[in-house]
Amino acid sequence: MYRKLSIRKNSGIAIQAVARKLAVIFYTMLKNKTAYQNSTAEEYEKKDQARRQKRLEKEAKKLGFSLQKINIY
């Protein structure tokens, strides 16, 4: 998360965002009395890819287009 944000924004903003994310995770763990569920970088990338795809589909629909999958291989 830090690397992506530091590319788009400056490093100070990225540090604040990551610190806030960690604080929210910590607070939620304490409030709900749950253990930390670690996610790998690959899982994060998959979720991010799905999120971006959904956003693109929504934007295309808003503009009157439709997206179709193409099998290249």
PDB file of N, H, CA, C and O in Angstrom:
ATOM      1  N   MET A   1       0.830  -1.182   0.000  1.00  0.00           N
ATOM      2  CA  MET A   1       0.000   0.000   0.000  1.00  0.00           C
ATOM      3  C   MET A   1       0.878   1.251   0.000  1.00  0.00           C
ATOM      4  O   MET A   1       0.612   2.207  -0.728  1.00  0.00           O
ATOM      5  N   TYR A   2       1.916   1.234   0.815  1.00  0.00           N
ATOM      6  H   TYR A   2       2.132   0.458   1.406  1.00  0.00           H
ATOM      7  CA  TYR A   2       2.785   2.410   0.893  1.00  0.00           C
ATOM      8  C   TYR A   2       3.418   2.720  -0.460  1.00  0.00           C
ATOM      9  O   TYR A   2       3.451   3.876  -0.883  1.00  0.00           O
ATOM     10  N   ARG A   3       3.919   1.693  -1.135  1.00  0.00           N
ATOM     11  H   ARG A   3       3.892   0.755  -0.792  1.00  0.00           H
ATOM     12  CA  ARG A   3       4.600   1.923  -2.414  1.00  0.00           C
ATOM     13  C   ARG A   3       3.674   2.546  -3.444  1.00  0.00           C
ATOM     14  O   ARG A   3       4.057   3.480  -4.148  1.00  0.00           O
ATOM     15  N   LYS A   4       2.456   2.028  -3.530  1.00  0.00           N
ATOM     16  H   LYS A   4       2.144   1.269  -2.958  1.00  0.00           H
ATOM     17  CA  LYS A   4       1.506   2.574  -4.502  1.00  0.00           C
ATOM     18  C   LYS A   4       1.164   4.026  -4.189  1.00  0.00           C
ATOM     19  O   LYS A   4       1.128   4.874  -5.080  1.00  0.00           O
ATOM     20  N   LEU A   5       0.915   4.301  -2.912  1.00  0.00           N
ATOM     21  H   LEU A   5       0.944   3.612  -2.188  1.00  0.00           H
ATOM     22  CA  LEU A   5       0.559   5.671  -2.540  1.00  0.00           C
ATOM     23  C   LEU A   5       1.735   6.631  -2.699  1.00  0.00           C
ATOM     24  O   LEU A   5       1.548   7.778  -3.105  1.00  0.00           O
ATOM     25  N   SER A   6       2.925   6.175  -2.386  1.00  0.00           N
ATOM     26  H   SER A   6       3.076   5.243  -2.056  1.00  0.00           H
ATOM     27  CA  SER A   6       4.075   7.073  -2.477  1.00  0.00           C
ATOM     28  C   SER A   6       4.386   7.436  -3.924  1.00  0.00           C
ATOM     29  O   SER A   6       5.001   8.470  -4.186  1.00  0.00           O
ATOM     30  N   ILE A   7       3.963   6.587  -4.871  1.00  0.00           N
ATOM     31  H   ILE A   7       3.463   5.747  -4.658  1.00  0.00           H
ATOM     32  CA  ILE A   7       4.149   6.925  -6.281  1.00  0.00           C
ATOM     33  C   ILE A   7       3.152   8.003  -6.687  1.00  0.00           C
ATOM     34  O   ILE A   7       3.520   8.976  -7.346  1.00  0.00           O
ATOM     35  N   ARG A   8       1.892   7.833  -6.297  1.00  0.00           N
ATOM     36  H   ARG A   8       1.593   7.043  -5.761  1.00  0.00           H
ATOM     37  CA  ARG A   8       0.845   8.783  -6.688  1.00  0.00           C
ATOM     38  C   ARG A   8       0.905  10.069  -5.873  1.00  0.00           C
ATOM     39  O   ARG A   8       0.746  11.159  -6.423  1.00  0.00           O
ATOM     40  N   LYS A   9       1.129   9.952  -4.590  1.00  0.00           N
ATOM     41  H   LYS A   9       1.258   9.067  -4.143  1.00  0.00           H
ATOM     42  CA  LYS A   9       1.203  11.099  -3.679  1.00  0.00           C
ATOM     43  C   LYS A   9       2.643  11.188  -3.184  1.00  0.00           C
ATOM     44  O   LYS A   9       3.512  10.457  -3.659  1.00  0.00           O
ATOM     45  N   ASN A  10       2.893  12.070  -2.242  1.00  0.00           N
ATOM     46  H   ASN A  10       2.187  12.664  -1.856  1.00  0.00           H
ATOM     47  CA  ASN A  10       4.247  12.094  -1.684  1.00  0.00           C
ATOM     48  C   ASN A  10       4.354  11.114  -0.512  1.00  0.00           C
ATOM     49  O   ASN A  10       3.346  10.578  -0.053  1.00  0.00           O
ATOM     50  N   SER A  11       5.554  10.889  -0.043  1.00  0.00           N
ATOM     51  H   SER A  11       6.373  11.325  -0.416  1.00  0.00           H
ATOM     52  CA  SER A  11       5.772   9.857   0.973  1.00  0.00           C
ATOM     53  C   SER A  11       5.132  10.211   2.310  1.00  0.00           C
ATOM     54  O   SER A  11       4.743   9.312   3.056  1.00  0.00           O
ATOM     55  N   GLY A  12       5.013  11.492   2.629  1.00  0.00           N
ATOM     56  H   GLY A  12       5.329  12.222   2.023  1.00  0.00           H
ATOM     57  CA  GLY A  12       4.386  11.885   3.887  1.00  0.00           C
ATOM     58  C   GLY A  12       2.928  11.468   3.950  1.00  0.00           C
ATOM     59  O   GLY A  12       2.463  10.968   4.974  1.00  0.00           O
ATOM     60  N   ILE A  13       2.211  11.670   2.864  1.00  0.00           N
ATOM     61  H   ILE A  13       2.589  12.076   2.031  1.00  0.00           H
ATOM     62  CA  ILE A  13       0.809  11.277   2.804  1.00  0.00           C
ATOM     63  C   ILE A  13       0.686   9.761   2.868  1.00  0.00           C
ATOM     64  O   ILE A  13      -0.214   9.235   3.522  1.00  0.00           O
ATOM     65  N   ALA A  14       1.588   9.060   2.190  1.00  0.00           N
ATOM     66  H   ALA A  14       2.319   9.488   1.659  1.00  0.00           H
ATOM     67  CA  ALA A  14       1.565   7.598   2.196  1.00  0.00           C
ATOM     68  C   ALA A  14       1.804   7.058   3.601  1.00  0.00           C
ATOM     69  O   ALA A  14       1.141   6.111   4.022  1.00  0.00           O
ATOM     70  N   ILE A  15       2.737   7.649   4.321  1.00  0.00           N
ATOM     71  H   ILE A  15       3.275   8.419   3.978  1.00  0.00           H
ATOM     72  CA  ILE A  15       3.022   7.217   5.697  1.00  0.00           C
ATOM     73  C   ILE A  15       1.800   7.426   6.581  1.00  0.00           C
ATOM     74  O   ILE A  15       1.460   6.555   7.382  1.00  0.00           O
ATOM     75  N   GLN A  16       1.139   8.567   6.444  1.00  0.00           N
ATOM     76  H   GLN A  16       1.416   9.274   5.793  1.00  0.00           H
ATOM     77  CA  GLN A  16      -0.059   8.833   7.236  1.00  0.00           C
ATOM     78  C   GLN A  16      -1.170   7.836   6.910  1.00  0.00           C
ATOM     79  O   GLN A  16      -1.858   7.358   7.812  1.00  0.00           O
ATOM     80  N   ALA A  17      -1.344   7.525   5.644  1.00  0.00           N
ATOM     81  H   ALA A  17      -0.785   7.913   4.911  1.00  0.00           H
ATOM     82  CA  ALA A  17      -2.400   6.595   5.240  1.00  0.00           C
ATOM     83  C   ALA A  17      -2.140   5.200   5.785  1.00  0.00           C
ATOM     84  O   ALA A  17      -3.062   4.537   6.261  1.00  0.00           O
ATOM     85  N   VAL A  18      -0.895   4.750   5.720  1.00  0.00           N
ATOM     86  H   VAL A  18      -0.146   5.288   5.334  1.00  0.00           H
ATOM     87  CA  VAL A  18      -0.559   3.424   6.226  1.00  0.00           C
ATOM     88  C   VAL A  18      -0.696   3.386   7.743  1.00  0.00           C
ATOM     89  O   VAL A  18      -1.181   2.399   8.296  1.00  0.00           O
ATOM     90  N   ALA A  19      -0.277   4.444   8.416  1.00  0.00           N
ATOM     91  H   ALA A  19       0.117   5.246   7.967  1.00  0.00           H
ATOM     92  CA  ALA A  19      -0.411   4.499   9.877  1.00  0.00           C
ATOM     93  C   ALA A  19      -1.873   4.467  10.283  1.00  0.00           C
ATOM     94  O   ALA A  19      -2.230   3.800  11.254  1.00  0.00           O
ATOM     95  N   ARG A  20      -2.724   5.178   9.553  1.00  0.00           N
ATOM     96  H   ARG A  20      -2.434   5.720   8.764  1.00  0.00           H
ATOM     97  CA  ARG A  20      -4.154   5.174   9.852  1.00  0.00           C
ATOM     98  C   ARG A  20      -4.735   3.784   9.616  1.00  0.00           C
ATOM     99  O   ARG A  20      -5.537   3.300  10.414  1.00  0.00           O
ATOM    100  N   LYS A  21      -4.335   3.149   8.531  1.00  0.00           N
ATOM    101  H   LYS A  21      -3.684   3.542   7.882  1.00  0.00           H
ATOM    102  CA  LYS A  21      -4.845   1.813   8.229  1.00  0.00           C
ATOM    103  C   LYS A  21      -4.464   0.838   9.349  1.00  0.00           C
ATOM    104  O   LYS A  21      -5.290   0.036   9.784  1.00  0.00           O
ATOM    105  N   LEU A  22      -3.218   0.909   9.810  1.00  0.00           N
ATOM    106  H   LEU A  22      -2.547   1.561   9.457  1.00  0.00           H
ATOM    107  CA  LEU A  22      -2.777   0.044  10.910  1.00  0.00           C
ATOM    108  C   LEU A  22      -3.546   0.339  12.196  1.00  0.00           C
ATOM    109  O   LEU A  22      -3.902  -0.576  12.939  1.00  0.00           O
ATOM    110  N   ALA A  23      -3.798   1.623  12.451  1.00  0.00           N
ATOM    111  H   ALA A  23      -3.509   2.366  11.848  1.00  0.00           H
ATOM    112  CA  ALA A  23      -4.544   1.995  13.653  1.00  0.00           C
ATOM    113  C   ALA A  23      -5.973   1.466  13.600  1.00  0.00           C
ATOM    114  O   ALA A  23      -6.499   0.996  14.609  1.00  0.00           O
ATOM    115  N   VAL A  24      -6.603   1.538  12.428  1.00  0.00           N
ATOM    116  H   VAL A  24      -6.176   1.920  11.608  1.00  0.00           H
ATOM    117  CA  VAL A  24      -7.969   1.032  12.281  1.00  0.00           C
ATOM    118  C   VAL A  24      -7.995  -0.478  12.477  1.00  0.00           C
ATOM    119  O   VAL A  24      -8.891  -1.004  13.138  1.00  0.00           O
ATOM    120  N   ILE A  25      -7.017  -1.179  11.904  1.00  0.00           N
ATOM    121  H   ILE A  25      -6.290  -0.752  11.367  1.00  0.00           H
ATOM    122  CA  ILE A  25      -6.941  -2.634  12.077  1.00  0.00           C
ATOM    123  C   ILE A  25      -6.759  -2.985  13.555  1.00  0.00           C
ATOM    124  O   ILE A  25      -7.432  -3.878  14.070  1.00  0.00           O
ATOM    125  N   PHE A  26      -5.852  -2.283  14.233  1.00  0.00           N
ATOM    126  H   PHE A  26      -5.306  -1.558  13.814  1.00  0.00           H
ATOM    127  CA  PHE A  26      -5.587  -2.538  15.644  1.00  0.00           C
ATOM    128  C   PHE A  26      -6.825  -2.263  16.488  1.00  0.00           C
ATOM    129  O   PHE A  26      -7.173  -3.062  17.357  1.00  0.00           O
ATOM    130  N   TYR A  27      -7.493  -1.134  16.240  1.00  0.00           N
ATOM    131  H   TYR A  27      -7.211  -0.484  15.534  1.00  0.00           H
ATOM    132  CA  TYR A  27      -8.690  -0.782  17.001  1.00  0.00           C
ATOM    133  C   TYR A  27      -9.796  -1.819  16.789  1.00  0.00           C
ATOM    134  O   TYR A  27     -10.460  -2.225  17.742  1.00  0.00           O
ATOM    135  N   THR A  28      -9.988  -2.240  15.554  1.00  0.00           N
ATOM    136  H   THR A  28      -9.449  -1.910  14.780  1.00  0.00           H
ATOM    137  CA  THR A  28     -11.015  -3.231  15.247  1.00  0.00           C
ATOM    138  C   THR A  28     -10.720  -4.558  15.932  1.00  0.00           C
ATOM    139  O   THR A  28     -11.630  -5.224  16.424  1.00  0.00           O
ATOM    140  N   MET A  29      -9.442  -4.941  15.963  1.00  0.00           N
ATOM    141  H   MET A  29      -8.702  -4.400  15.563  1.00  0.00           H
ATOM    142  CA  MET A  29      -9.059  -6.179  16.645  1.00  0.00           C
ATOM    143  C   MET A  29      -9.373  -6.098  18.139  1.00  0.00           C
ATOM    144  O   MET A  29      -9.886  -7.053  18.722  1.00  0.00           O
ATOM    145  N   LEU A  30      -9.069  -4.968  18.747  1.00  0.00           N
ATOM    146  H   LEU A  30      -8.653  -4.192  18.273  1.00  0.00           H
ATOM    147  CA  LEU A  30      -9.345  -4.813  20.177  1.00  0.00           C
ATOM    148  C   LEU A  30     -10.840  -4.773  20.455  1.00  0.00           C
ATOM    149  O   LEU A  30     -11.318  -5.398  21.402  1.00  0.00           O
ATOM    150  N   LYS A  31     -11.567  -4.048  19.638  1.00  0.00           N
ATOM    151  H   LYS A  31     -11.179  -3.540  18.869  1.00  0.00           H
ATOM    152  CA  LYS A  31     -13.007  -3.896  19.843  1.00  0.00           C
ATOM    153  C   LYS A  31     -13.743  -5.222  19.684  1.00  0.00           C
ATOM    154  O   LYS A  31     -14.615  -5.554  20.486  1.00  0.00           O
ATOM    155  N   ASN A  32     -13.389  -5.972  18.652  1.00  0.00           N
ATOM    156  H   ASN A  32     -12.680  -5.702  18.001  1.00  0.00           H
ATOM    157  CA  ASN A  32     -14.078  -7.233  18.375  1.00  0.00           C
ATOM    158  C   ASN A  32     -13.408  -8.447  19.011  1.00  0.00           C
ATOM    159  O   ASN A  32     -13.925  -9.561  18.928  1.00  0.00           O
ATOM    160  N   LYS A  33     -12.251  -8.230  19.650  1.00  0.00           N
ATOM    161  H   LYS A  33     -11.830  -7.326  19.718  1.00  0.00           H
ATOM    162  CA  LYS A  33     -11.478  -9.297  20.284  1.00  0.00           C
ATOM    163  C   LYS A  33     -11.201 -10.438  19.303  1.00  0.00           C
ATOM    164  O   LYS A  33     -11.482 -11.604  19.584  1.00  0.00           O
ATOM    165  N   THR A  34     -10.645 -10.075  18.154  1.00  0.00           N
ATOM    166  H   THR A  34     -10.417  -9.128  17.927  1.00  0.00           H
ATOM    167  CA  THR A  34     -10.317 -11.055  17.126  1.00  0.00           C
ATOM    168  C   THR A  34      -8.818 -11.054  16.875  1.00  0.00           C
ATOM    169  O   THR A  34      -8.113 -10.104  17.216  1.00  0.00           O
ATOM    170  N   ALA A  35      -8.352 -12.124  16.279  1.00  0.00           N
ATOM    171  H   ALA A  35      -8.924 -12.896  16.002  1.00  0.00           H
ATOM    172  CA  ALA A  35      -6.932 -12.228  15.937  1.00  0.00           C
ATOM    173  C   ALA A  35      -6.692 -11.556  14.585  1.00  0.00           C
ATOM    174  O   ALA A  35      -7.608 -11.401  13.778  1.00  0.00           O
ATOM    175  N   TYR A  36      -5.458 -11.169  14.363  1.00  0.00           N
ATOM    176  H   TYR A  36      -4.713 -11.295  15.019  1.00  0.00           H
ATOM    177  CA  TYR A  36      -5.076 -10.522  13.098  1.00  0.00           C
ATOM    178  C   TYR A  36      -5.078 -11.555  11.980  1.00  0.00           C
ATOM    179  O   TYR A  36      -4.548 -12.655  12.140  1.00  0.00           O
ATOM    180  N   GLN A  37      -5.674 -11.199  10.850  1.00  0.00           N
ATOM    181  H   GLN A  37      -6.104 -10.306  10.719  1.00  0.00           H
ATOM    182  CA  GLN A  37      -5.704 -12.075   9.689  1.00  0.00           C
ATOM    183  C   GLN A  37      -4.789 -11.476   8.626  1.00  0.00           C
ATOM    184  O   GLN A  37      -5.152 -10.519   7.942  1.00  0.00           O
ATOM    185  N   ASN A  38      -3.635 -12.037   8.503  1.00  0.00           N
ATOM    186  H   ASN A  38      -3.340 -12.815   9.058  1.00  0.00           H
ATOM    187  CA  ASN A  38      -2.639 -11.518   7.583  1.00  0.00           C
ATOM    188  C   ASN A  38      -3.019 -11.857   6.146  1.00  0.00           C
ATOM    189  O   ASN A  38      -3.409 -12.988   5.853  1.00  0.00           O
ATOM    190  N   SER A  39      -2.907 -10.883   5.257  1.00  0.00           N
ATOM    191  H   SER A  39      -2.590  -9.965   5.496  1.00  0.00           H
ATOM    192  CA  SER A  39      -3.131 -11.144   3.841  1.00  0.00           C
ATOM    193  C   SER A  39      -1.816 -10.902   3.107  1.00  0.00           C
ATOM    194  O   SER A  39      -1.066  -9.981   3.430  1.00  0.00           O
ATOM    195  N   THR A  40      -1.555 -11.740   2.121  1.00  0.00           N
ATOM    196  H   THR A  40      -2.164 -12.488   1.859  1.00  0.00           H
ATOM    197  CA  THR A  40      -0.305 -11.636   1.385  1.00  0.00           C
ATOM    198  C   THR A  40      -0.413 -10.548   0.324  1.00  0.00           C
ATOM    199  O   THR A  40      -1.500 -10.045   0.040  1.00  0.00           O
ATOM    200  N   ALA A  41       0.709 -10.200  -0.249  1.00  0.00           N
ATOM    201  H   ALA A  41       1.593 -10.608  -0.019  1.00  0.00           H
ATOM    202  CA  ALA A  41       0.738  -9.183  -1.296  1.00  0.00           C
ATOM    203  C   ALA A  41      -0.040  -9.657  -2.520  1.00  0.00           C
ATOM    204  O   ALA A  41      -0.674  -8.850  -3.200  1.00  0.00           O
ATOM    205  N   GLU A  42       0.001 -10.949  -2.804  1.00  0.00           N
ATOM    206  H   GLU A  42       0.515 -11.604  -2.251  1.00  0.00           H
ATOM    207  CA  GLU A  42      -0.725 -11.484  -3.955  1.00  0.00           C
ATOM    208  C   GLU A  42      -2.231 -11.332  -3.759  1.00  0.00           C
ATOM    209  O   GLU A  42      -2.948 -10.974  -4.694  1.00  0.00           O
ATOM    210  N   GLU A  43      -2.711 -11.604  -2.545  1.00  0.00           N
ATOM    211  H   GLU A  43      -2.129 -11.895  -1.786  1.00  0.00           H
ATOM    212  CA  GLU A  43      -4.135 -11.446  -2.254  1.00  0.00           C
ATOM    213  C   GLU A  43      -4.547  -9.985  -2.389  1.00  0.00           C
ATOM    214  O   GLU A  43      -5.612  -9.679  -2.925  1.00  0.00           O
ATOM    215  N   TYR A  44      -3.700  -9.089  -1.900  1.00  0.00           N
ATOM    216  H   TYR A  44      -2.835  -9.337  -1.464  1.00  0.00           H
ATOM    217  CA  TYR A  44      -3.983  -7.661  -2.009  1.00  0.00           C
ATOM    218  C   TYR A  44      -4.046  -7.238  -3.471  1.00  0.00           C
ATOM    219  O   TYR A  44      -4.925  -6.467  -3.857  1.00  0.00           O
ATOM    220  N   GLU A  45      -3.123  -7.735  -4.284  1.00  0.00           N
ATOM    221  H   GLU A  45      -2.410  -8.362  -3.970  1.00  0.00           H
ATOM    222  CA  GLU A  45      -3.112  -7.399  -5.708  1.00  0.00           C
ATOM    223  C   GLU A  45      -4.359  -7.919  -6.409  1.00  0.00           C
ATOM    224  O   GLU A  45      -4.918  -7.233  -7.264  1.00  0.00           O
ATOM    225  N   LYS A  46      -4.804  -9.131  -6.053  1.00  0.00           N
ATOM    226  H   LYS A  46      -4.349  -9.688  -5.358  1.00  0.00           H
ATOM    227  CA  LYS A  46      -6.017  -9.689  -6.659  1.00  0.00           C
ATOM    228  C   LYS A  46      -7.233  -8.839  -6.308  1.00  0.00           C
ATOM    229  O   LYS A  46      -8.060  -8.550  -7.172  1.00  0.00           O
ATOM    230  N   LYS A  47      -7.343  -8.439  -5.048  1.00  0.00           N
ATOM    231  H   LYS A  47      -6.671  -8.674  -4.346  1.00  0.00           H
ATOM    232  CA  LYS A  47      -8.460  -7.600  -4.627  1.00  0.00           C
ATOM    233  C   LYS A  47      -8.405  -6.247  -5.328  1.00  0.00           C
ATOM    234  O   LYS A  47      -9.433  -5.718  -5.750  1.00  0.00           O
ATOM    235  N   ASP A  48      -7.207  -5.695  -5.450  1.00  0.00           N
ATOM    236  H   ASP A  48      -6.372  -6.125  -5.107  1.00  0.00           H
ATOM    237  CA  ASP A  48      -7.047  -4.404  -6.105  1.00  0.00           C
ATOM    238  C   ASP A  48      -7.420  -4.499  -7.585  1.00  0.00           C
ATOM    239  O   ASP A  48      -8.063  -3.600  -8.128  1.00  0.00           O
ATOM    240  N   GLN A  49      -7.019  -5.577  -8.223  1.00  0.00           N
ATOM    241  H   GLN A  49      -6.497  -6.307  -7.782  1.00  0.00           H
ATOM    242  CA  GLN A  49      -7.345  -5.794  -9.640  1.00  0.00           C
ATOM    243  C   GLN A  49      -8.860  -5.899  -9.829  1.00  0.00           C
ATOM    244  O   GLN A  49      -9.415  -5.315 -10.760  1.00  0.00           O
ATOM    245  N   ALA A  50      -9.525  -6.644  -8.945  1.00  0.00           N
ATOM    246  H   ALA A  50      -9.075  -7.119  -8.188  1.00  0.00           H
ATOM    247  CA  ALA A  50     -10.976  -6.793  -9.034  1.00  0.00           C
ATOM    248  C   ALA A  50     -11.671  -5.460  -8.794  1.00  0.00           C
ATOM    249  O   ALA A  50     -12.662  -5.147  -9.454  1.00  0.00           O
ATOM    250  N   ARG A  51     -11.159  -4.678  -7.856  1.00  0.00           N
ATOM    251  H   ARG A  51     -10.354  -4.932  -7.320  1.00  0.00           H
ATOM    252  CA  ARG A  51     -11.728  -3.369  -7.551  1.00  0.00           C
ATOM    253  C   ARG A  51     -11.598  -2.425  -8.742  1.00  0.00           C
ATOM    254  O   ARG A  51     -12.537  -1.701  -9.073  1.00  0.00           O
ATOM    255  N   ARG A  52     -10.422  -2.435  -9.388  1.00  0.00           N
ATOM    256  H   ARG A  52      -9.659  -3.023  -9.119  1.00  0.00           H
ATOM    257  CA  ARG A  52     -10.212  -1.578 -10.554  1.00  0.00           C
ATOM    258  C   ARG A  52     -11.086  -2.005 -11.725  1.00  0.00           C
ATOM    259  O   ARG A  52     -11.626  -1.163 -12.443  1.00  0.00           O
ATOM    260  N   GLN A  53     -11.224  -3.316 -11.918  1.00  0.00           N
ATOM    261  H   GLN A  53     -10.786  -4.000 -11.335  1.00  0.00           H
ATOM    262  CA  GLN A  53     -12.055  -3.820 -13.006  1.00  0.00           C
ATOM    263  C   GLN A  53     -13.518  -3.423 -12.805  1.00  0.00           C
ATOM    264  O   GLN A  53     -14.191  -3.012 -13.750  1.00  0.00           O
ATOM    265  N   LYS A  54     -14.001  -3.549 -11.577  1.00  0.00           N
ATOM    266  H   LYS A  54     -13.454  -3.883 -10.809  1.00  0.00           H
ATOM    267  CA  LYS A  54     -15.375  -3.178 -11.280  1.00  0.00           C
ATOM    268  C   LYS A  54     -15.595  -1.682 -11.529  1.00  0.00           C
ATOM    269  O   LYS A  54     -16.628  -1.283 -12.066  1.00  0.00           O
ATOM    270  N   ARG A  55     -14.628  -0.868 -11.138  1.00  0.00           N
ATOM    271  H   ARG A  55     -13.789  -1.193 -10.701  1.00  0.00           H
ATOM    272  CA  ARG A  55     -14.726   0.573 -11.344  1.00  0.00           C
ATOM    273  C   ARG A  55     -14.752   0.914 -12.834  1.00  0.00           C
ATOM    274  O   ARG A  55     -15.517   1.777 -13.264  1.00  0.00           O
ATOM    275  N   LEU A  56     -13.908   0.229 -13.623  1.00  0.00           N
ATOM    276  H   LEU A  56     -13.287  -0.472 -13.273  1.00  0.00           H
ATOM    277  CA  LEU A  56     -13.889   0.464 -15.067  1.00  0.00           C
ATOM    278  C   LEU A  56     -15.204   0.045 -15.722  1.00  0.00           C
ATOM    279  O   LEU A  56     -15.710   0.741 -16.602  1.00  0.00           O
ATOM    280  N   GLU A  57     -15.756  -1.088 -15.296  1.00  0.00           N
ATOM    281  H   GLU A  57     -15.345  -1.654 -14.581  1.00  0.00           H
ATOM    282  CA  GLU A  57     -17.032  -1.537 -15.842  1.00  0.00           C
ATOM    283  C   GLU A  57     -18.141  -0.538 -15.531  1.00  0.00           C
ATOM    284  O   GLU A  57     -18.988  -0.252 -16.377  1.00  0.00           O
ATOM    285  N   LYS A  58     -18.128  -0.019 -14.326  1.00  0.00           N
ATOM    286  H   LYS A  58     -17.440  -0.251 -13.638  1.00  0.00           H
ATOM    287  CA  LYS A  58     -19.137   0.957 -13.922  1.00  0.00           C
ATOM    288  C   LYS A  58     -18.991   2.247 -14.737  1.00  0.00           C
ATOM    289  O   LYS A  58     -19.989   2.819 -15.175  1.00  0.00           O
ATOM    290  N   GLU A  59     -17.770   2.698 -14.939  1.00  0.00           N
ATOM    291  H   GLU A  59     -16.959   2.233 -14.583  1.00  0.00           H
ATOM    292  CA  GLU A  59     -17.519   3.911 -15.717  1.00  0.00           C
ATOM    293  C   GLU A  59     -17.910   3.712 -17.179  1.00  0.00           C
ATOM    294  O   GLU A  59     -18.472   4.618 -17.793  1.00  0.00           O
ATOM    295  N   ALA A  60     -17.621   2.537 -17.745  1.00  0.00           N
ATOM    296  H   ALA A  60     -17.165   1.801 -17.245  1.00  0.00           H
ATOM    297  CA  ALA A  60     -17.989   2.252 -19.132  1.00  0.00           C
ATOM    298  C   ALA A  60     -19.506   2.240 -19.285  1.00  0.00           C
ATOM    299  O   ALA A  60     -20.035   2.769 -20.262  1.00  0.00           O
ATOM    300  N   LYS A  61     -20.202   1.646 -18.334  1.00  0.00           N
ATOM    301  H   LYS A  61     -19.772   1.216 -17.540  1.00  0.00           H
ATOM    302  CA  LYS A  61     -21.660   1.606 -18.383  1.00  0.00           C
ATOM    303  C   LYS A  61     -22.233   3.013 -18.291  1.00  0.00           C
ATOM    304  O   LYS A  61     -23.209   3.340 -18.967  1.00  0.00           O
ATOM    305  N   LYS A  62     -21.629   3.833 -17.462  1.00  0.00           N
ATOM    306  H   LYS A  62     -20.837   3.568 -16.913  1.00  0.00           H
ATOM    307  CA  LYS A  62     -22.075   5.211 -17.296  1.00  0.00           C
ATOM    308  C   LYS A  62     -21.925   5.995 -18.605  1.00  0.00           C
ATOM    309  O   LYS A  62     -22.745   6.862 -18.907  1.00  0.00           O
ATOM    310  N   LEU A  63     -20.881   5.691 -19.380  1.00  0.00           N
ATOM    311  H   LEU A  63     -20.214   4.987 -19.136  1.00  0.00           H
ATOM    312  CA  LEU A  63     -20.628   6.372 -20.647  1.00  0.00           C
ATOM    313  C   LEU A  63     -21.351   5.713 -21.827  1.00  0.00           C
ATOM    314  O   LEU A  63     -21.253   6.192 -22.957  1.00  0.00           O
ATOM    315  N   GLY A  64     -22.070   4.628 -21.572  1.00  0.00           N
ATOM    316  H   GLY A  64     -22.150   4.239 -20.654  1.00  0.00           H
ATOM    317  CA  GLY A  64     -22.832   3.985 -22.622  1.00  0.00           C
ATOM    318  C   GLY A  64     -22.098   2.887 -23.358  1.00  0.00           C
ATOM    319  O   GLY A  64     -22.537   2.472 -24.430  1.00  0.00           O
ATOM    320  N   PHE A  65     -21.002   2.407 -22.822  1.00  0.00           N
ATOM    321  H   PHE A  65     -20.645   2.745 -21.950  1.00  0.00           H
ATOM    322  CA  PHE A  65     -20.228   1.335 -23.439  1.00  0.00           C
ATOM    323  C   PHE A  65     -20.448   0.044 -22.659  1.00  0.00           C
ATOM    324  O   PHE A  65     -20.965   0.059 -21.542  1.00  0.00           O
ATOM    325  N   SER A  66     -20.050  -1.069 -23.260  1.00  0.00           N
ATOM    326  H   SER A  66     -19.630  -1.081 -24.168  1.00  0.00           H
ATOM    327  CA  SER A  66     -20.063  -2.332 -22.544  1.00  0.00           C
ATOM    328  C   SER A  66     -18.716  -3.013 -22.762  1.00  0.00           C
ATOM    329  O   SER A  66     -18.159  -2.970 -23.860  1.00  0.00           O
ATOM    330  N   LEU A  67     -18.210  -3.628 -21.730  1.00  0.00           N
ATOM    331  H   LEU A  67     -18.662  -3.663 -20.839  1.00  0.00           H
ATOM    332  CA  LEU A  67     -16.921  -4.311 -21.804  1.00  0.00           C
ATOM    333  C   LEU A  67     -17.147  -5.793 -22.047  1.00  0.00           C
ATOM    334  O   LEU A  67     -18.069  -6.395 -21.496  1.00  0.00           O
ATOM    335  N   GLN A  68     -16.295  -6.370 -22.878  1.00  0.00           N
ATOM    336  H   GLN A  68     -15.547  -5.881 -23.326  1.00  0.00           H
ATOM    337  CA  GLN A  68     -16.376  -7.802 -23.156  1.00  0.00           C
ATOM    338  C   GLN A  68     -14.998  -8.404 -23.005  1.00  0.00           C
ATOM    339  O   GLN A  68     -13.993  -7.784 -23.351  1.00  0.00           O
ATOM    340  N   LYS A  69     -14.960  -9.621 -22.483  1.00  0.00           N
ATOM    341  H   LYS A  69     -15.777 -10.125 -22.202  1.00  0.00           H
ATOM    342  CA  LYS A  69     -13.681 -10.307 -22.309  1.00  0.00           C
ATOM    343  C   LYS A  69     -13.248 -10.890 -23.648  1.00  0.00           C
ATOM    344  O   LYS A  69     -14.068 -11.397 -24.414  1.00  0.00           O
ATOM    345  N   ILE A  70     -11.953 -10.812 -23.916  1.00  0.00           N
ATOM    346  H   ILE A  70     -11.287 -10.400 -23.294  1.00  0.00           H
ATOM    347  CA  ILE A  70     -11.365 -11.350 -25.142  1.00  0.00           C
ATOM    348  C   ILE A  70     -10.360 -12.422 -24.749  1.00  0.00           C
ATOM    349  O   ILE A  70      -9.509 -12.183 -23.892  1.00  0.00           O
ATOM    350  N   ASN A  71     -10.445 -13.585 -25.353  1.00  0.00           N
ATOM    351  H   ASN A  71     -11.136 -13.779 -26.049  1.00  0.00           H
ATOM    352  CA  ASN A  71      -9.464 -14.637 -25.118  1.00  0.00           C
ATOM    353  C   ASN A  71      -8.311 -14.439 -26.094  1.00  0.00           C
ATOM    354  O   ASN A  71      -8.470 -14.648 -27.296  1.00  0.00           O
ATOM    355  N   ILE A  72      -7.173 -14.045 -25.591  1.00  0.00           N
ATOM    356  H   ILE A  72      -7.044 -13.876 -24.614  1.00  0.00           H
ATOM    357  CA  ILE A  72      -6.006 -13.802 -26.414  1.00  0.00           C
ATOM    358  C   ILE A  72      -5.233 -15.092 -26.630  1.00  0.00           C
ATOM    359  O   ILE A  72      -4.673 -15.300 -27.706  1.00  0.00           O
ATOM    360  N   TYR A  73      -5.194 -15.945 -25.646  1.00  0.00           N
ATOM    361  H   TYR A  73      -5.649 -15.776 -24.772  1.00  0.00           H
ATOM    362  CA  TYR A  73      -4.373 -17.156 -25.730  1.00  0.00           C
ATOM    363  C   TYR A  73      -5.194 -18.343 -26.108  1.00  0.00           C
ATOM    364  O   TYR A  73      -4.664 -19.448 -26.225  1.00  0.00           O
TER     365      TYR A  73
END
